[in-house]
Amino acid sequence: SRDGQRVATASKDKTARVWDASSGTQLLSLQGHDEAVIAVAFSANGQRIATASKDKTARLWDISPQLWLRRCCEIVDGLDEYYDDRVASVCDPCLNEEKCDVMGEE
């Protein structure tokens, strides 16, 4: 997270996890993808996380209370920087073009 208090990790076990940066304690496990999670990014305010998976989807999560808000069904190779609290862009780096936007609350 931007405040340095939490770290998010992507995993082959189909989850993204959020950890306390100081203690190393696991705070959250975000489950819902059908294949390995390959990218994860915090929102600017740290209240949402975007994940991308080998299942070719991206998900936007509200991390309190651990709900996924939106799902994008496109070819997903990674996440652009999660640049504000409303939008995460999902891109195909080979084509260098945006595939879709995963929208949060406006």
C-alpha positions as CSV (number, residue, x, y, z in Angstrom):
1,S,0.0,0.0,0.0
2,R,1.1,3.6,-0.5
3,D,1.4,4.1,3.2
4,G,3.8,1.2,3.5
5,Q,1.7,-0.6,6.1
6,R,0.5,-3.5,4.0
7,V,2.0,-5.7,1.3
8,A,-0.1,-7.6,-1.3
9,T,1.1,-10.8,-3.0
10,A,-0.1,-12.9,-5.9
11,S,0.0,-16.6,-5.7
12,K,-0.2,-19.8,-7.8
13,D,-2.8,-21.1,-5.3
14,K,-5.4,-18.8,-7.0
15,T,-5.3,-16.2,-4.2
16,A,-4.0,-12.8,-3.5
17,R,-2.9,-12.1,0.1
18,V,-2.5,-9.0,2.1
19,W,0.2,-8.9,4.8
20,D,1.1,-6.5,7.6
21,A,4.4,-5.0,6.4
22,S,5.8,-4.7,9.9
23,S,5.0,-8.0,11.5
24,G,4.5,-10.2,8.4
25,T,1.1,-11.3,9.7
26,Q,-1.4,-12.3,7.0
27,L,-4.4,-10.0,7.1
28,L,-6.5,-11.2,4.2
29,S,-6.8,-13.9,1.6
30,L,-8.7,-12.9,-1.5
31,Q,-10.2,-16.0,-3.2
32,G,-12.2,-16.3,-6.4
33,H,-9.9,-16.8,-9.4
34,D,-9.9,-20.1,-11.2
35,E,-6.2,-20.1,-11.9
36,A,-3.0,-18.5,-10.5
37,V,-3.1,-14.8,-9.6
38,I,-0.3,-13.1,-11.6
39,A,-0.6,-9.4,-10.6
40,V,-2.0,-7.4,-7.7
41,A,-2.2,-3.6,-7.1
42,F,-3.6,-1.4,-4.3
43,S,-5.9,1.6,-5.0
44,A,-4.6,5.0,-4.0
45,N,-6.5,5.0,-0.7
46,G,-5.6,1.3,0.1
47,Q,-9.2,0.2,0.4
48,R,-9.4,-1.7,-2.9
49,I,-7.2,-4.2,-4.6
50,A,-7.1,-5.2,-8.3
51,T,-6.0,-8.7,-9.2
52,A,-5.2,-10.3,-12.5
53,S,-5.1,-14.1,-13.1
54,K,-4.1,-16.7,-15.6
55,D,-7.8,-17.5,-15.8
56,K,-7.9,-14.4,-18.1
57,T,-9.9,-12.2,-15.7
58,A,-9.2,-9.2,-13.5
59,R,-11.1,-8.6,-10.3
60,L,-11.6,-5.5,-8.2
61,W,-11.9,-6.2,-4.5
62,D,-13.2,-4.1,-1.6
63,I,-10.8,-5.4,1.1
64,S,-13.1,-4.5,3.9
65,P,-15.3,-6.7,4.0
66,Q,-13.4,-8.8,1.4
67,L,-15.9,-8.6,-1.5
68,W,-15.1,-8.6,-5.1
69,L,-16.8,-5.7,-6.8
70,R,-16.3,-6.3,-10.5
71,R,-14.9,-8.9,-12.9
72,C,-13.4,-8.3,-16.3
73,C,-13.4,-11.3,-18.7
74,E,-10.7,-10.4,-21.2
75,I,-7.3,-11.7,-22.0
76,V,-5.3,-10.5,-19.0
77,D,-1.5,-10.4,-18.8
78,G,-1.1,-7.9,-16.0
79,L,-2.4,-4.7,-14.5
80,D,-1.5,-1.2,-15.3
81,E,-0.7,1.0,-12.2
82,Y,-3.9,1.2,-10.2
83,Y,-4.0,5.0,-10.7
84,D,-7.1,6.1,-8.7
85,D,-9.9,4.7,-6.5
86,R,-12.3,4.1,-9.3
87,V,-10.5,2.5,-12.3
88,A,-7.9,-0.1,-12.9
89,S,-6.8,-0.6,-16.5
90,V,-6.1,-4.1,-17.8
91,C,-3.8,-4.3,-20.7
92,D,-2.2,-6.8,-23.0
93,P,1.5,-5.8,-23.0
94,C,2.2,-7.6,-26.3
95,L,-0.3,-5.4,-28.1
96,N,0.2,-2.4,-25.8
97,E,-3.5,-1.7,-25.8
98,E,-6.1,-1.4,-23.2
99,K,-8.6,-4.3,-23.1
100,C,-11.1,-3.1,-20.5
101,D,-11.5,-1.0,-17.4
102,V,-12.6,-2.5,-14.1
103,M,-14.8,0.1,-12.6
104,G,-15.4,0.6,-8.9
105,E,-17.9,2.9,-7.3
106,E,-18.1,6.4,-8.8
